């Protein structure tokens, strides 16, 4: 058991076993903080993707509404103004 500790101490730059454990704890705390930041960033990205999809779908509906009205009017008909957000 002590030879394993000695080898580990050598591997971490001749530090004492306790100093090495403290270093590992600091690294672990940083990793936990980074993981939390990553999770928050992933949530923000997901929210933004949802907003983009929502805006795209409404833009497509508005474009189709405008195209339908233009087509009707260009053939001599009249169409009521369609509300924003698409055909009702």
C-alpha positions in Angstrom: 0.0 0.0 0.0 2.8 2.4 0.8 4.6 1.7 -2.4 1.4 2.7 -4.4 1.2 5.9 -2.4 4.9 6.6 -3.0 4.5 6.0 -6.8 1.5 8.3 -6.9 3.3 10.9 -4.9 6.2 10.8 -7.4 3.7 11.0 -10.3 2.2 14.2 -9.0 5.5 16.0 -8.6 6.9 14.8 -5.3 4.0 16.2 -3.3 2.8 14.6 -0.1 -0.1 12.3 -0.3 -2.4 14.9 1.3 -1.3 17.7 -1.0 -2.0 15.4 -4.0 -5.5 14.7 -2.6 -6.1 18.4 -2.1 -5.1 19.0 -5.8 -7.4 16.3 -6.9 -10.3 17.8 -4.9 -9.7 21.2 -6.5 -9.7 19.7 -9.9 -12.9 17.9 -9.1 -14.6 21.1 -7.9 -13.5 22.9 -11.1 -14.9 20.0 -13.2 -18.2 20.2 -11.3 -18.4 23.9 -11.9 -17.6 23.4 -15.6 -20.2 20.7 -15.9 -22.8 23.0 -14.4 -21.9 25.8 -16.8 -22.1 23.3 -19.7 -25.6 22.2 -18.6 -26.7 25.8 -18.4 -25.3 26.5 -21.9 -27.1 23.4 -23.3 -30.4 24.7 -21.9 -29.8 28.1 -23.4 -29.1 26.5 -26.8 -32.2 24.3 -26.6 -34.3 27.4 -25.7 -32.8 29.3 -28.7 -33.4 26.4 -31.1 -37.1 26.3 -29.9 -37.5 30.0 -30.5 -35.9 29.7 -33.9 -38.2 26.8 -34.9 -41.2 28.8 -33.6 -40.2 31.9 -35.7 -39.5 29.8 -38.8 -42.9 28.1 -38.6 -44.7 31.5 -38.2 -42.6 33.0 -41.0 -43.6 30.2 -43.3 -47.3 30.6 -42.4 -47.1 34.3 -43.0 -45.5 33.8 -46.4 -48.1 31.3 -47.4 -50.9 33.7 -46.3 -49.3 36.5 -48.4 -48.9 34.2 -51.4 -52.5 33.0 -51.2 -53.8 36.6 -51.0 -51.6 37.7 -53.9 -52.8 34.7 -56.0 -56.5 35.5 -55.3 -56.0 39.2 -56.0 -54.0 38.7 -59.1 -56.9 36.6 -60.6 -59.3 39.5 -60.1 -60.7 38.4 -56.8 -60.5 40.1 -53.6 -59.4 38.6 -50.3 -59.8 39.9 -46.8 -56.6 40.8 -45.1 -55.4 37.6 -43.4 -54.3 38.0 -39.8 -50.6 37.6 -39.0 -49.8 34.1 -38.0 -51.3 32.4 -41.0 -54.5 31.3 -42.6 -57.4 30.9 -40.1 
